[in-house]
Amino acid sequence: MKPLFQLTRSSMIWLLVSILMVMIPYVTVVPGWLFLLAVFTVGWRLMVHSGRWSFPHWSVRSALLSLVLVGLLFELRSGSVMVVTVGLLVAAFLLKLTEMYRRRDALVVLYVALLLIVCSFLFFQSIPMTLYSLLSLIVVTACLNTVYRSQQNTDIWRPLKRSAVLYTQALPMMLVLFLIFPRIGPLWQVDMNTGQSFTGLSDSMSPGDVSRLTRSADIAFRARFETALPPENIRYWRGLTYDRFDGRRWTRSEQQGIEQQSGVQSGLAARFNSLRDYRYEIVMEATGQRWRYGLDVPVSYPATVRRLADMTLQGQDPLMQRTQYQLVSRVAPQQDQLSAGRYDRYLQLPERGNEKARQLALQWASEQPDVKAFTAQMMTFFATRFRYTLEPPLLPGSDSVDQFLFQTRQGFCGHFASAGAFLLRAAGVPARVVGGYLGGELNPLDGALTVRQYEAHAWLEYWDRESQSWLRLDPTSVVAPLRLEQPAAQLFSSESSFLADAMLMRKGFLSGALLMQLRLRYEAINYGWHRWVLNFQDRQSDFLQQLLGGISVVKIVLLILITGGLVLLGVAGSLFIRRGPRQDPLVSALKRLDKRLLQLGLQRRSGEPPGQFFARMEQSFPSLSEEFAALSCCYEQISYAENSDPELLAQFRRLMSRCCSLIPQKKSL
Amino acid sequence: MRDQIQAVIKEVSSVLYGKQEEIKLALTCIFSRGHLLIEDLPGMGKTTLAHALAKVLGLEYQRLQFTSDMLPADILGVSIFDPSANRFQFHPGPVFTQVLLADEVNRTTPKTQSALLESMEEGRVSLDGQTHRLPEPFFVIATQNPVTQQGTFPLPESQLDRFLMRIELGYPDVRAERELLRGGDPRERLNSLPAVISAAQLEQISQACGAVNVSESILDYLQRLIAYSRQAPEFSFGISPRGALALLNASRSWAYIEGRDYVIPEDLQQLLGPVTGHRLRAAEDIGGFGANALVQQLLSQVDVVA
């Protein structure tokens, strides 16, 4: 039996560091009991290394394996497939430690470690995480290095330095590949819903929902305008509309219908108006939902997004990771010839309930037959008797609108929008509640607007028969006019529940100028990171287009081949140059002759001085003896004598070519 | 001057038949102002060569037979109290001469061998706190039996390194031996050998040898040889800088004797064995039995042009 492979001390140290570094990112991902397994296997491996224990018996290993499999099967019931798959990989990685008999086993462990580093990108893609992964990569490679070195090296840091140097050398190649390597769509996809929860709007709204959002300072999305920034009072970012009301909760009905917009889109986009139209790019955080945010009426949008009849945007799939898209929006009333079916849908109300509100609506409707006057009266009603607060009393009963309108009279955007839409519908005016965000904080460093969860907002839209269009109505604007003009952070800062979950963002912390600056800087970097690194595939085509002018598979392949070829040529060239200074013309001529004589088996022997060589040739080719004698003389003079005649070199060349041409092709024997 | 050199060779050849190459090597050594070690079995003509060289070059010489009971004072000299002058009087030893023929140098003990060290390297003798200069020029031509012979003390490396060259004579070829057998003992003619050149002429020749051109490509080749000897695993240790310098100087003299005023690779190759053979040691060779195989390896493995 072959002797067991003994890891060297430095190898063991680096292996431990590698395991630690590789496992840390998975703390929040894989089930916690895997870390118990890690402690167990690493501990056992250490005991083996110190010679106290032997490797676990096969029965122990089998038991461990079955336990892990059963555990992961249980996880499958609650968690996602992705987590369990990665968990399996982690478990395999850890279990392999207990049967590391040979160098090959150690290599397997380290290769799996590399795979795990890559897998962590499934869950995290931030800059710190990337840097961390790079560091892990260097450490694992250092460990790989120690495994290959059999002799004990006393310098622990040496492999790390080596590995760092390796990666530094690989950096240019990485950049080139990053820029030109074609991004091919995945052959198969897994459900990336890793069980993480998102903060943000949901597809139903009941009283109190928005206030939950004000506790969070997470970024909802960032918008970067190519055109001028829209004024603060029209920064209404529409996300989705709610058209069904069940007396308490607003929901969106499924049959929104996709607008046939082939002509509309191009027609509108063609008349780009710099006064009304805004062109911008949005980087949206993952929501787990299909809707995408945009200002008023999006007139131009990417092919991956559809525009629904209510002028909101919808992606093809739930948004599971940060994405970016470009939009052109028009700030104008939405033209909409409401069909009969849709007209009725926007008038839908529960059969009964909230009777007092209905009576109020009918009463107003009889007083003010005009819709504009009706809404004006409603706004006055809100403005004079209501108070805006993030901590309204609960509305427990089934007649929540009645309770709000006539008893508590305290609430925030959701309450007002909900009640307003109810009143309008009760009076026979089609209306809907819109969920989205209002505002956005300008980052002066990169000119992008950052919209945070606490800026979530709800307002309503009603259909104006006269202009055949939807008009925006925001009761909050009259109850709390400041909400439109000030950043939400200032307005809400007195409320205790505001940003209860985000310590750093709260008042006091936020006001520190330096901290603010740091935060803005970090966000700007993050934004760039996303735009230029994570989502480079969107830009790669532009980049390649600039580089190549028109993309085709052939061109890309050619580009890769040519670049790779050039790199290899460069490497070969540097190796060639490293052989030393340019060769002596004499020596190269001698080598040419040598090559010629190789076929005849008469080439110069190693260590044979040129003089002896030429003398030998004189004997081998009696017909050329004179030439070879002269060659010998010339060579000697040029190479070794002091101040040789420059004419000699020319003579040498002449003689050489003469000899080369006169040497018989084949041995004439 | 070259005629004189040819005359010297001819004269020496008249007592040592068929050894032209060896005679030239010995002359090379002397022209390079180096000490010569002749190693061979007894009766091969070592002493004859040494004797003849001293005679022909017109140098004052002393012959010293080394024995196992010899002491340093027997070589260097001794201070004896002179009662009449009431002081110590230094009596110079046989080392105070221009050519010291150290016969069978490895028959004496290392202690006595070492006594030669300073005189060979510095050209002077320090005794009883006094330094005595040796005459100019000063050559040691030593002969020794191979270390495989009984009753020998191998020369220490430091002592070996003092010798510029170590040459072997070998058996004479058939024709030379026939001549030898026919003509009787040539040693009888030793004493009648004329001095062909004077000490001043010897000095001139030495200077002319030093002026022989060494081209860059020769230096490249030399450095490749050195580098190879230091890297190849067969070598216990490589050629020292002193060894390299010795090889270069000897090559110059050889080229001069050959009638050239520049060194060619053949010169280096010719002298590689004599100059470095006793300075190299194979990794497996603990006894120091010679490095001919190493020299051959150097010659065949290191290419002349690169």
Interface residues (C-beta under 8 A of the other chain):
Chain A: G580 D584 V587 L590 R605 S606 G607 E608 P609 P610 G611 Q612 E636 S639 Y640 A641 E642
Chain B: N213 S215 S217 I218 D261 Y262 V263 I264 P265 E266 Q269 L299 S300 Q301 V302 D303 V304 V305 A306
